[in-house]
Every structure is written in C-alpha cells, then in structure tokens.
C-alpha cells in the first residue's frame, strides 16, 4: 500500500497500519471493540474512500474486510471505552506506550462540540496546536487535519488584529503554503507553529 496517498507523515502511516493490525489481532472485524485516535481515524477514512486499495489491502493482509462504523463516534462513552482498550492492546502488542502525538489521552472535551466551531466540525478529529510569535507569545488553536494554513492564519489574525496577508506561518523550518492542509504540512497534536510578520 502506498500510504503516501493518505498522509505524508511516515510515522502517522505506521500508526495507522499498527491500528489495523490490532483490529486483526483482537478479531475486531465489525468495529465493536477498538477505536482509533482522531488523526489515525482521519487517515483510515482517506484509505477507505480509495475503495479498491482498501479492499485489496484488507484481503491480502487479513484475509477479510475490516469494517469501519461511522456511527461509532456518536456514542461518547462507548467510544471512550473502545479507545482505552485500543491503548491497552497497543501496549500489549508492541511492548511500548502508544506515541502521544498520534494517540493522545481521550479528550473529554470532545463531548462538547462547541470547542472551536470555526475550524473543527463534530465529525472530524481535532488537533490542538500552538501558534507562537517571535516574542514567545502563544495562541492556542483547535484545528482539523484538513484545516488549511490560510484558515489558521485568518483565525490568528482575527484574534490578534493582524491581516493574514501580513504574516507567514513556519513549521519544521519551512514556510507553509496557504493552500496546504495541516495534515499535508505534518502538523499533528501538540505542534508549535511559528508566526512571522512580513515587513510592509
């Protein structure tokens, strides 16, 4: 499988594959026992939508299809229990703690759908990031994997009285293109993005 079609982050791709392997190991073919983290679920959705690739991958690696239940996210308590079981099974299977960047603690605030309605809808996983200026001041944002860099700039600009065209965002030593998404830019849970003001 070419995971680059679904994420440019090789570590996220690894975590997605590990999750599918866990589903197989515990026999969770009907999506009743384990739940992924938000970011892993996002990659899973992208893979599932490539139906031929997903079907071929499941059949060649597991001998059968691994179902996904999109309604599972609606049941908060059941989802929390499935997620906690996923973290336990991960520790057993891989003899390490799941990397918190991809497997954060279950967010109790996910039950409240009003935590950042401009950037995250209730059906999309949320990513908590910081935008830091050159003076060290930090601005928190809750974004989705498909939030664009321009949208992040617009929210930062609105909150700080700066037009988005007067700033650029930098992450991993590279200036981020406005049209790219957080996922394409490898921005994950806990990332710190630098904001640099442009000279007029």
C-alpha positions as CSV (number, residue, x, y, z in Angstrom):
1,X,0.0,0.0,0.0
2,X,1.2,3.5,-0.9
3,X,0.5,5.3,2.4
4,X,1.8,8.5,0.9
5,X,-1.6,8.8,-0.8
6,X,-3.2,9.2,2.6
7,X,-0.6,11.0,4.7
8,X,2.8,12.5,4.1
9,X,3.8,11.7,7.7
10,X,5.5,8.2,7.7
11,X,5.0,7.9,11.5
12,X,1.3,8.5,11.1
13,X,1.2,5.9,8.3
14,X,2.9,3.5,10.7
15,X,0.4,4.1,13.4
16,X,-2.5,3.6,11.0
17,X,-1.0,0.2,9.9
18,X,-0.5,-0.7,13.6
19,X,-4.1,0.1,14.3
20,X,-5.4,-2.1,11.5
21,X,-3.0,-4.9,12.7
22,X,-4.5,-4.5,16.2
23,X,-8.0,-4.8,14.8
24,X,-7.0,-8.1,13.1
25,X,-5.2,-9.4,16.2
26,X,-8.2,-9.0,18.5
27,X,-10.7,-10.0,15.8
28,X,-12.5,-6.7,15.7
29,X,-13.8,-7.0,12.1
30,X,-17.1,-5.4,12.9
31,X,-15.8,-2.2,14.6
32,X,-17.2,-3.1,18.0
33,X,-14.1,-3.4,20.2
34,X,-11.4,-0.8,19.2
35,X,-11.5,2.9,18.2
36,X,-8.6,4.9,16.7
37,X,-7.4,8.3,17.7
38,X,-8.8,11.2,15.7
39,X,-5.8,11.6,13.5
40,X,-5.5,7.8,12.8
41,X,-9.2,7.7,12.0
42,X,-8.8,10.5,9.5
43,X,-6.1,8.5,7.6
44,X,-8.4,5.4,7.8
45,X,-11.2,7.4,6.2
46,X,-9.0,8.6,3.4
47,X,-7.9,4.9,2.8
48,X,-11.4,3.6,2.9
49,X,-12.5,6.1,0.3
50,X,-9.9,4.6,-2.0
51,X,-12.2,1.5,-2.1
52,X,-10.1,-0.7,-4.4
53,X,-6.9,-0.1,-2.5
54,X,-8.6,-0.7,0.9
55,X,-10.3,-3.9,-0.2
56,X,-7.1,-5.3,-1.7
57,X,-5.1,-4.3,1.4
58,X,-7.6,-6.0,3.8
59,X,-7.9,-9.1,1.7
60,X,-4.1,-9.5,1.2
61,X,-3.1,-8.8,4.8
62,X,-6.1,-10.1,6.9
63,X,-7.9,-12.4,4.5
64,X,-11.1,-10.4,5.1
65,X,-12.5,-6.9,5.2
66,X,-12.1,-4.8,8.4
67,X,-15.3,-2.8,8.8
68,X,-15.5,0.8,10.0
69,X,-18.6,2.1,11.8
70,X,-19.0,5.8,11.2
71,X,-21.8,5.9,13.8
72,X,-19.4,4.7,16.5
73,X,-18.3,8.3,17.1
74,X,-21.8,9.3,18.2
75,X,-21.7,7.1,21.3
76,X,-19.3,9.1,23.6
77,X,-19.0,6.6,26.5
78,X,-18.7,3.5,24.3
79,X,-16.1,5.3,22.1
80,X,-14.0,6.2,25.1
81,X,-14.1,2.6,26.3
82,X,-13.1,1.3,22.9
83,X,-10.3,3.9,22.7
84,X,-8.9,3.0,26.1
85,X,-9.0,-0.7,25.1
86,X,-7.1,0.2,21.9
87,X,-4.3,1.9,24.0
88,X,-4.1,-1.2,26.2
89,X,-4.0,-3.6,23.3
90,X,-1.3,-1.4,21.7
91,X,0.9,-1.7,24.8
92,X,0.5,-5.4,24.8
93,X,1.1,-5.9,21.1
94,X,4.1,-3.5,20.6
95,X,5.5,-3.5,24.2
96,X,5.6,0.3,24.1
97,X,3.3,3.1,25.0
98,X,1.5,4.5,22.0
99,X,3.2,7.7,20.9
100,X,1.1,10.5,22.4
101,X,1.4,12.7,19.3
102,X,-0.7,10.2,17.5
103,X,-2.5,8.6,20.4
104,X,-3.3,11.5,22.8
105,X,-5.3,10.9,26.0
106,X,-9.0,10.6,25.3
107,X,-10.2,14.2,25.2
108,X,-13.2,14.6,27.5
109,X,-13.9,18.0,25.7
110,X,-14.8,16.1,22.5
111,X,-18.2,15.6,24.1
112,X,-18.7,19.4,23.8
113,X,-19.0,20.2,20.1
114,X,-18.6,24.0,20.7
115,X,-14.9,23.9,21.4
116,X,-13.8,25.6,18.1
117,X,-16.7,25.5,15.6
118,X,-14.8,27.6,13.1
119,X,-12.1,25.1,12.4
120,X,-13.5,21.7,13.6
121,X,-16.8,20.0,12.9
122,X,-18.0,17.3,15.3
123,X,-17.4,14.6,12.7
124,X,-13.7,15.4,12.2
125,X,-10.8,14.7,14.6
126,X,-9.4,17.7,16.4
127,X,-5.8,18.7,16.7
128,X,-4.6,21.0,19.5
129,X,-1.7,23.3,18.3
130,X,0.0,26.4,19.4
131,X,1.0,29.4,17.2
132,X,4.0,31.2,18.7
133,X,5.3,34.6,17.7
134,X,8.9,35.7,17.8
135,X,8.4,37.2,21.3
136,X,7.3,33.8,22.6
137,X,3.6,34.6,23.0
138,X,1.5,31.5,22.2
139,X,-2.0,31.4,20.7
140,X,-3.9,28.0,21.0
141,X,-6.0,26.7,18.1
142,X,-8.0,23.6,17.7
143,X,-7.9,22.6,14.1
144,X,-8.8,19.6,11.9
145,X,-6.4,17.7,9.7
146,X,-8.0,19.4,6.6
147,X,-7.8,22.9,8.0
148,X,-5.7,25.0,5.6
149,X,-2.8,27.2,6.6
150,X,-4.8,30.2,5.3
151,X,-7.6,29.3,7.7
152,X,-5.1,29.1,10.6
153,X,-3.7,32.5,9.6
154,X,-7.1,34.0,9.4
155,X,-8.1,32.9,12.9
156,X,-4.7,34.0,14.3
157,X,-5.1,37.4,12.5
158,X,-8.6,37.9,13.7
159,X,-7.7,37.2,17.3
160,X,-4.6,39.5,17.1
161,X,-5.7,42.2,14.8
162,X,-3.3,41.3,12.0
163,X,-4.3,40.9,8.4
164,X,-3.5,37.4,7.2
165,X,-1.5,38.7,4.2
166,X,0.9,40.4,6.7
167,X,2.1,37.1,8.2
168,X,3.5,33.8,7.3
169,X,3.5,30.5,9.2
170,X,6.6,28.4,9.6
171,X,6.8,24.8,10.8
172,X,9.8,22.5,10.7
173,X,12.0,25.2,9.3
174,X,9.8,25.7,6.2
175,X,7.3,28.4,5.3
176,X,3.9,26.9,4.9
177,X,1.8,27.4,1.8
178,X,-1.6,28.9,2.3
179,X,-3.4,26.2,0.3
180,X,-1.8,23.2,2.2
181,X,-3.6,21.5,5.0
182,X,-2.4,20.7,8.5
183,X,-2.1,17.0,7.5
184,X,-0.1,17.8,4.4
185,X,2.2,20.1,6.4
186,X,2.7,17.3,9.0
187,X,1.1,19.4,11.8
188,X,0.0,17.0,14.5
189,X,-1.3,17.1,18.1
190,X,0.9,19.4,20.1
191,X,2.7,21.0,17.2
192,X,4.1,24.5,17.7
193,X,3.9,26.7,14.5
194,X,5.8,29.9,14.3
195,X,4.2,33.1,13.0
196,X,6.4,35.7,11.4
197,X,5.2,39.1,10.5
198,X,6.0,40.3,7.0
199,X,7.6,43.7,6.6
200,X,5.3,46.1,4.7
